Amino acid sequence: MSTLSKYSNPIVAFFGILIAFLLRLTYRTRLKYELFDRRYEQFIFIKDFLGSIIRNGNVDKDEFHTFLIGTKSFRYIFDKKIDDHFKHKIMLKAVELDCSVSEYQGLHNGYERQNNIRKQRDLQKRLHQEFENLENLFSPYLGSPEYQLTYCKNSNKML
């Protein structure tokens, strides 16, 4: 009996450490899947929004509102590079297009109207290019969570 009691504490400690290690692996995998789900959701919001611009030729107010609400947490789940790209190449261009469409309605025939039409066409082309490039832009972040070890540069923590 004394031999059993002699080894019982190390055995219990070993199993405690083993369980803690397995729980850590489980939580780490769960975090990867949750991060993937959140990133994919953001990707879908952007893709749907750009698709509506391409389909309609302008920015629909309801779609834009849904887009803003859906991408509210964008900067927290992506690194600074893709966040800056999102702000300057997608969101800013969409706002410019919306303003340009609003200005167009008040213009009469002439030079200003033609310039406005060219500006709208240029913005629509740029947003269409962003739509075409969207999968390439997001592919490093939307790789399968099983094989991708994600490093979140915003928080400098390994997930």
MITI-583450 format. One record per residue (C-alpha): x negated, y, z. Coordinates in steps of 0.02 Angstrom, whole numbers, padded with zeros to 5 digits, always signed. Layout:
# residues N
XYZ...
***
This chain:
# residues 159
+00000+00000+00000-00142+00118+00037-00209+00096-00141-00042+00142-00215-00026+00297-00109-00206+00339-00150-00168+00349-00338+00011+00412-00331-00033+00598-00322-00148+00596-00475-00020+00493-00573+00120+00615-00531+00006+00762-00576-00039+00680-00742+00144+00655-00788+00184+00833-00734+00048+00900-00849+00107+00786-00990+00286+00848-00973+00227+01030-00969+00125+01002-01127+00270+00920-01218+00387+01061-01166+00263+01189-01231+00258+01100-01399+00447+01093-01405+00467+01279-01364+00334+01327-01488+00422+01231-01627+00588+01306-01576+00514+01482-01585+00447+01447-01760+00619+01393-01819+00705+01541-01738+00581+01662-01816+00607+01578-01985+00797+01594-01966+00785+01779-01923+00665+01815-02066+00774+01720-02189+00927+01818-02132+00834+01982-02166+00782+01917-02336+00964+01879-02380+01022+02053-02324+00891+02135-02436+00926+02019-02582+01114+02048-02572+01090+02236-02559+00973+02246-02708+01089+02131-02804+01236+02249-02773+01132+02396-02836+01086+02301-02994+01266+02246-03019+01346+02416-02987+01209+02533-03047+01223+02634-02886+01223+02616-02698+01390+02562-02625+01418+02647-02456+01490+02491-02373+01348+02382-02439+01221+02510-02379+01300+02515-02206+01297+02324-02196+01117+02325-02257+01062+02450-02124+01146+02353-01984+01079+02187-02048+00900+02246-02062+00895+02340-01896+00770+02218-01820+00662+02207-01977+00509+02293-01902+00505+02175-01753+00493+02012-01850+00376+02062-01992+00204+02140-01993+00170+02324-02030+00125+02294-02213+00292+02220-02261+00386+02343-02149+00304+02490-02240+00343+02410-02408+00524+02387-02354+00541+02568-02297+00453+02653-02443+00490+02541-02591+00666+02480-02553+00757+02587-02426+00687+02755-02482+00719+02716-02666+00898+02665-02626+00927+02829-02534+00851+02926-02680+00965+02834-02801+01117+02873-02694+01070+03058-02686+01038+03062-02873+01209+02987-02910+01290+03115-02795+01197+03258-02883+01247+03190-03054+01432+03211-03018+01411+03400-02994+01303+03431-03148+01368+03492-03315+01299+03439-03484+01123+03494-03514+00943+03471-03467+00971+03444-03280+01099+03309-03314+00981+03218-03433+00840+03226-03304+00957+03157-03173+01006+03013-03285+00822+02974-03317+00786+02981-03131+00930+02861-03095+00871+02742-03230+00693+02747-03162+00751+02713-02985+00863+02570-03045+00715+02494-03138+00605+02506-02984+00737+02426-02874+00762+02290-03004+00574+02257-03001+00582+02246-02811+00724+02121-02830+00619+02017-02949+00468+02026-02833+00566+01992-02674+00528+01806-02664+00342+01836-02691+00342+01969-02556+00431+01859-02429+00353+01691-02474+00213+01700-02344+00345+01730-02210+00474+01606-02271+00363+01454-02288+00430+01300-02204+00418+01326-02016+00353+01149-01996+00193+01187-02089+00170+01371-02056+00086+01434-01900+00148+01612-01889+00041+01749-01820+00145+01898-01773+00030+02048-01794+00149+02167-01709+00134+02081-01541-00035+01995-01568+00038+01833-01503+00032+01662-01579+00207+01593-01607
***
